[in-house]
Structure formats: structure tokens, C-alpha cells
């Protein structure tokens, strides 16, 4: 029976090409707008290299110092990281990162100089994030603590400076200070904000980022915590709060250090602004849901008018079907199945257009709070935007749009009295 409905839907498409094109175009536009939102969300939240563990990652991006005469918000000092986050027993790995310092990169005797984004990290940074190494290996904990000037650079910079992608052991000048290239990694998109840089250096070489401020609590570091599994996240958050309380009790004299609801999960940290308490997650979800609902309702109302117009022309056909025993359910399934064919065709075009829009307008659509100040690119690849769930979402939106646009016309046709339907 369904096969017959699909055949009839195809015949109806060919019978009135103009109306069919308008219907499919309206569906495609609606799906395009929705899928641009969905794909943008996926790019910001899905797991891909080097941030392969976003689903079990916790973030402490900001700290707050409170005293009777002072309230300050900033990134954290390394002392806070060392006292409150490194000791976490439930965590798989913890890393401290001082991100996004612009420096001048060159090589001895070279004529080329490049302004590049540098992050200062510890050795566990390479455990928390899953980089794709082209050559070499990262600096170790011993090398970090000893202050040995080693650098990890991305493949593009290596090619530009040395003319090849295996300059391990060669000298690199960072603001005219000599370092040794330890490894080369694949370039990182600015969309991977936590892991992004073009050059990574041991944190002990950090001379430009403030480390201590207001009772050694605030500075220039962000902390990223990798949980063994998602189920361990609540235990880590509780343990972090206990360590902060111990830190305040033992080391603070005038004020206290406040986590402001952190460590945050990946989604929460996207909407958690500096200085704020825990953000309104439910409110953010409702806002996104309302936007998607509006994008579905507006075209659905327009498409339902065209669907009802088509149904009025076929009222006699529906009456004949009723006369031969068709139930309301049969008529509803017929109209919805036929309309689903048009919706799915529009959905395919909509998904294709959404990927085209993301590709052509990635700099505008995918810009983050920090990416506008960075030298790197917000590039995307297939691994970042092509996920099975994207196509599942697209199919579900097509089903919902089909129900909204054809449901009411189908219901009205199915309720039409058999005599009135035949007379029409």
C-alpha cells in the first residue's frame, strides 16, 4: 500500500511541476536554516581531533576572588591549579594551559617571520587532547619542570619555516629566544578552542602571562580535566569544590577563591561567561528549541495551504475511496505518505544547501568569542561536520515538518462526509 502511495505522490509531482517546485523549495529552505543551526552546534560540541573527549571533559576557564574590599574575575593562577585541580583523584588527567599569546616565530638566518598564536602547557596537555603527530614527540614532565626550551609546532608553520614537515631537533626562534623543535602536529582549527595554538611551549617558559594576582588566586591559566567516564563527572565536581574549600581554609587570609559553579561540562562552558554564577542551561536549551520551532512552524503554515489546495482538487477521489471502505486512518496515511515524499526530496536539497552554507560562510557562522582575535583559521573538514546524528536530525525534522504541513489538511479531508466528498 505504501509503495502505491509513493508512486501516486511521484505522479502528482509531475502533474503540477510549478506547485511541486514551490513546495520542495519551501521545505528545502526550512531544512537548510534548521540544519545550519544543528551543524553549527555539532561542530561546537561533537568529538573530533584533537578534542576527542568533549563528552567527558570538564572546564575551569575563570576564577573569582572575593574579599570585603575586592571582587575580581579572571583566569586562574597556576597555584590554584596546583592546589585545587592537579590533586583530583577521580580525574584521568588534568592540564593547565595559558592560551593565545601572539609571538614572532622565525629560524636562525631565515628571512621569513610569522606572527603565531602560542599556548603554554604542561606535559599532561598531550594526554588530555588527542593530537595527530606528523613527526617527533611532545615534551615530557621532566623537561617542563626543568624549563628546557622545546616547542611543538603545527605542520603548516613547519612547512613555511623549514620547507618540510620533519624539522625535529632544529632550532626555532620564539620572540628571538632559541627553542628546539620537539614535534610537529596537524594544524588545529580555532573551533577547537581548548586545544588550539600554532606553537605549544612548556609552561615554565611562560614570561608574558600573569601567574599570581590577589592572594595568588588569579592569573592566566585555564584548567581542563579529563574524566575516565561521563559517570565520573559529578564526583570530580564535588571533589574540586572540597579542594577549593581546603585551599581557602589553609592559604587565604583576606578573601576566598570561588569556582562559580565550575568545573563545567562542554556545553555549559560555552554559555558560561566570566564573572557569572552557573549559567541558565535550561533557558539556553529553551531558546534554541524555540528558534527551531519557529523555523518549522512558519514554512509549515505556508506549505499546509498548498497541501489543502491539492486535497480539495482530489476530494472526489477521497470520496470514492471512502465509498469502497477506506477508513479515516487510511486517508490520513495516504496524504501523509504522499507529502512525505515531497518533504524528503526538499530535505535532501536542504541538507546539501546547509553544508554549502557552512562551507562558504564558516568564518561568520562558526566564529567564537576568541577566534576573531587569533591568527589561525576556523577551518572545517568532513570529520567535524559529517556525523550520523546530523542526518538523523535532518530526517526527524523532515517528519515533523511533514506532520505540521500535511497533518491538518489530511485530518480535514478524512473528516469530510462521504456524500459531500463525492458531490465535489
N, C-alpha and C positions, 0 to 999 in steps of 0.2 A: 504493500500500500504506500509506504513512504517513497519507494522508488518512483511510483506513479505520480506522487505529489511533486517530486523534484523534476520529473520530465515536464509536468504541466507548468511549473514555475519557469523553466527554461523557454517553453513556448510563449509564455506571457511576456518574458523579457524581449523576445524577438518581435512580438506583436506590436509593442509600443516602445520603440527604441529611445525616444526623447524622454519619456516619463521614467524609463528604466535607468537611463544615464543620470538623470537628476537624482533619483532615489539612491543609486550607488554612490554618486559623488557626495551627497549629503552624509551618507553613512561613513564614507572614507574620511571626510573632513573631521567628523566627530571622533572617530577612532584615532586619527592622527594626533589630534590635540590631547586626547587622553593618554595615548601611548608615549608621547613626548614626556609627559609628567612621569609615567611609570618607568621609562627607560632612564630618565634623569635620576629618579630615586634609586633604581638598581645600581647605576654607576656609583652613586654615593654610599651605598650600603652593602653591595654584594662582595663576596670574597674573590680577589684576583691578586696576582703577584704585583708588588711584594706584600700587600696587606691581605694575606690568605686566610687570616684568622679573625676577621672583624666580628664574627658572630660570638667569639669568646674573648674579646678584648675589652679592657677597661681603661678609662682615660682620666687623668688628673691634669687638666690643662691650666687651671688657675688656682690660686690660693687667696686666702683673705686673712688679714691681720686686724684684730680688734683690740683696742685699749680705750681707756676713758677719754684720751685726747686725740686718738688717731684711728681711722678706719682706712685701710689700704687694700687694693686688689691688684694682683699681678701674677705672673708665672711664679713658680716655686724656686726656693733656694735649693742648692744641692744638699744642704744639711737636712732639710725636711725630707727630701727623697731618701737620704741615707738612714734617717731615724724612723720614718713612718711607712716607707714602702719597700725598701730593699729587704727588711726582715719578714715580709709576708710569707707565712708558712704554707698557705693554701695556693699560692701562685706557682705557675710553672716557670715563669721568667718575668723579670722586671727590668725596665730600661729607663734611663734618664737621657733626655735629648734637649739640647739648646739649638733651636732651629732657625734657619733662614737668615744667616748673616751673609751679606754680599761682600765678596773679596775679589782681588785681582789675581788671576791664575796665569802663569807663564812657565817657560822652561829656560834653563841657563843657556844663554846665547841665542835664544829664539827671538824672532821678530814679532810673533803673534802674542797678544794678551787678550784675555777674556774675563769679563765680569761674570762671576758664577755664584750660585747660592750654596752656602756651606752649612752643614749641621755638625755639631759636636756631640758625640755619643760615647757610651761605654761599650764594653765588649758584648754584653748581652743583647744589644740592639740587633745583632745579626742572628740571634736566636728567636727574638720576638717577631721579626719580619723575614719573609722568605724571598730573598733576592736571587736573581738569576746571574750567577757569576760567569763572566766570559774568560777570565784568567785570574790566577792568584787566589789569595785567601785573606779574610779580614784580619785586623789587628786583634791581639789577644788581651786578656785581662792584665797580664803581667806587663805587656807593652803599654797599655793605657796608664797603669799606675806608675810606671817608670817615666812617662812623658816622652816616649820615643816618637819622633815625628814621622808617623806613617799616615798615608792617605789612601782612601778608596775613591775612585773616580768613575764616572759613567762612560759608556762606550763612545758616545758622540764626542765628548771632551778629549778622550784618549786619541781618537782618530784625528781631531783637529790639531792637537798639540804635537803628537809624535808620528802621525801618518800611519799608525797601525793600532790594533786593539790588544796588544800584549806588551805594554811598557813596564811590566812588573820589575821592580828593582831600580828603575830610573829615577832621576831627581825631578821633583815638581816644586815650583816656587809659589807659595801662598802668601800674597802680600809681600813678596820678595824674601820670605823665610823658606829655607830649604826643607822639603819633606821627601820621603821615599814612597813611591807608588807601591802599595801592598797588593791591590787587586783592582780589577775592572768589572763593573756590573752593567747590566742592561739599563738604559735610561728609564727614569721613573716619571710618570705623569704627575703634574701638580694636583690632580684629583686624589692621589694617594697622599693626603696632607701629612699624615703622621710619619711616613717613611721618606717623603720627598727630600731630595737635595741633588746637587750635581757633584758635590765633593763632600765626603764624610771624613772627619778627623777625630782623634781621641779627645775626650772632654778635657783632659789635663792640658791641652794646648789652647784652651779657651781663655783668651785675654780680653775679648770685647764684650762678652755677655756678663751682666752683673750677677754675682753669685750670692751676695749677702745683703740683706736690707731689712730694717725694722726687726730687731732681735733675731737675726739670722733666719727669717722665715720666707721672705720673698726674694726673687731673683729672676733668672732667665730660663729655667728648666721646666719642661713638661715631662710627665711620667706616664708610661704605657705599661700596662700589666696584662700578661697573658695567663688566662685561666686554663687549667687542664681540661675542663669541660664547661659548658654553659651552666650546668647544675651547680658548679662551684662559685659562681659569681656572687650570690648573696653572702656566702661565708667570707669571701675576700672583702666585700664592702664592710661587713661587720668587724672583721679583724683590723681593717685600715682605720676605722673610727676608734677602736680601742688603742691602737698605736698612737694616734693623734692625741688622745686624752693623756696617755703616758708622757708624750713629748711635752705637752702643755704643763703637766704637773712637775716634771723634772727640770725643764730647761727654760721655761718662760717666767719672767719676773713682773713685767708691767702689763702685758696683754696676753692674747691667746691666738693660736692658729686655727682657722676654721676651714673645713672641707667644702662647705656649701653643697652638701648632698652628693659629692663625688666619693669614690670613683664612678664615672658614668659609663653606661653601655654605649655602643657606637651610635645608635640612633639618638639617644639622649644628648650626647656631647655635640651633635650637630645643631641643636637648638638651645644649648646651654651657653648663655653669654656671660662675659666676665662680670663678676660682682653680684650675680643673681643667685638666689636660692635655687633649689631644684626646679627645673622648668615644668610648664604645664604640658605634659606629654599627651594626655587625653585631649586637651584643647587643640594641640597641633594635629593630631590624628583626625579630629572632627573637621578642622578647617580643610585638610586635604580631601577628606571624604565629601565635604560639601562642594568643593570645586569640581570633583569628578561627577557628582550627581547632577550639577548644573550642566556640565558638558554633555551629559547623557540626555537630560530632560529636554533641553532646547531643540536639538535636532529630532528627538523622538516625537515631539509635538508636531513638528513640520511634516515628518515622514508619515505620521498616523493619518494626516489629512489626505495625502496621496493614496495611502493604503485603503482608506474608507471609500475614496472615489472609485478605485478599481473594484472594490467589493460591490458597490451599488450597480455597476455595469454587469456584474455576474450574479445579481440577486436571483434571476430566473434559474440559473444553473444550480444555485444553492437550494431553491425550492424543489427542483426535480430530484436532487439528491435526498432531500427530506422525505419526499413522496415515496422514494424507494427504500426508506428505512434508516437513513443516516441520522445519527444522534447529534446532540449539541457538541459532544466531545469529538465526534468525527469531523465536524465542520471546523471546530477550533484547531484541531491538529492539522487539518488541511491548510488553513490560512497561515498558521504559524510556520509550518514546514516550508510552504512556498516562499514566505517572506524571509525565512532563514537563509535560503539560497542567495537572495539579493544582499542580505546583510553580510554573509560570509564573503561574498565577492568584494563588497565595499570594505570589509575588514582586512582582506589581503592587501588591497591598494592602500588602506590606511596605515598598516604596519610598515609597508615599503616606504611610504611617504614620511613616516615618523623617523625611520632610520636615516633617510636622506636629510631630513631637517636637523637631526642630531649631528650628523657628519658635517654639514655645511655651516651650522651655527653653533658648533661646540664651544667656541670661545665665549659666546654670550650666554648660552643655555647652561653651561657647566661651570661658570665662574664661581669661585668660592670667596670667602672673606679675605683669604690671604693670597690667592693665586694672582690677583691683579697687581700685587707688589713684587712678584717673583720673576726671575729671568727665564724659568723653564716654561714648557708648553703644557696646556691641558689636553694632551693628545688622547685619543681613544683607539682601541683596537677591538677585534672581534671577541676576544676573551672577556672584555669588560662589558660589552653591551649585548652579546648574544647568549641568553640564558633560557633554558626550557621554561622557566616560570614566566618569562616575558610573553611567550606565545600562549601559555595557559591563561594569563591575564587577558590577552587580546581576545581569545575565544570566549571567555566569560563575559567580557564587555559586549561582544557581539550578541551573545544570548540575551543579556539584559536589554540591550538596545532593541533587539527583535521583539521581546515581550512588551516593552514600553510602546514601540511604534505600531505593532500589529495586534497587541492584546485587546485593546478597547474596540477597534473595528471588528475583530474576529468575534468578540463577545456579543456585539450588537447584531452582527449577521446571524449568529447562531440562535439568537432570541426572536428573530423575525418569524411571524406566523407563516405557516406553510402556504396559506391561500394568498396572503399579501406578496409573498416571495414569487409565487407563480404568476400573479397578475402583473408584476413589474416586468 
